[in-house]
């Protein structure tokens, strides 16, 4: 298994944080606005956006779980090879 560690991009992280904050503000404003002032087109867009976003988050959770499984497997393989090398050096 070949694992490559890349440095994090600070600009990408900043933009992601900004997007998250703007999303939170938008949700707050929509939640606080009474339904009678909210056009139905915005409400349907909001529902579609929430569905899309929840699916994206579920996919990200699955990716992270698979990544965790692969990393745990890699750690087990590393420990196994270290034990073999240690046993060979003791002989």
N, C-alpha and C positions, 0 to 999 in steps of 0.2 A: 504494500500500500504506500503510495507516494502522497505525502501531505505537504502542501506549500503554504507558508504563512506570509501574508502580505500586510504591509503597513496600512493603517486606516487612513482614508482620505478625509481630512478635516473639513473641507468644503462640502463634501457629500453629507457628512454628519450634520453640519450646520443647516444645510438645506432641508434635510430630513426633520430636524428639530423644528425648524420654521414651519414646515408643512403641518406637522403634528399640532403646533400651537394654533395655527390658523384654522385647522379643522376643529379643534376644541372650541374656539371662539364662535365659529359658525354654528356648531351644534348647540352651544349655549344660547345664542341669539334665536335660533329656530325654536328651541324648547320654550323660551320665555315669551315668544310672540303668540298672542291668542290665535286660535284656529280661524276665527272669523276674519282676521286680517291677512291670513296666509292664502295666496292663490293655490288652487288645486294643482296647477302645473308644477309649482315649487314643491308641494308636498309629495307628488308622485316622483319627481326627480330625487327628492330627499330619501324616499323609501328605496328607490333603485340604487342610489349611492350607498346607502347603508347595507343593502344586500351584497353589493359588489365588494365593499370594504370588508364585510365579515368573512366573505369567501377568501379574500386575499389574506386576511389574518389567519384563517384556518390553514391555508396552504403554507404560510410561513411557519406556523406551529409544527406542521408535519415535517417540513424541511429541517427545522431545528432538532426535532426528535430523531430523524434519520442521521443527521450530522453527529448528534450525541452518541448514537449507537455505534457509528463508524469510529469515532474517537475512542470510545471505551474498548472497542475491539482492537484498535491499534495499540492502546496502552497494554492490553493483555498480551498481545504478540510481543511487544517490547519487553515486558517482564519475563515472558517465557524464554526469549532468546538470552536475556541477561542471566537467568537461572541456569540455562544450558552452558553458557560461557563460564559462569562461576564454577559450575560442577566440573567442567573440563579443566579449568585452571587448578582446581584443588587436587585433581588426580595426578 
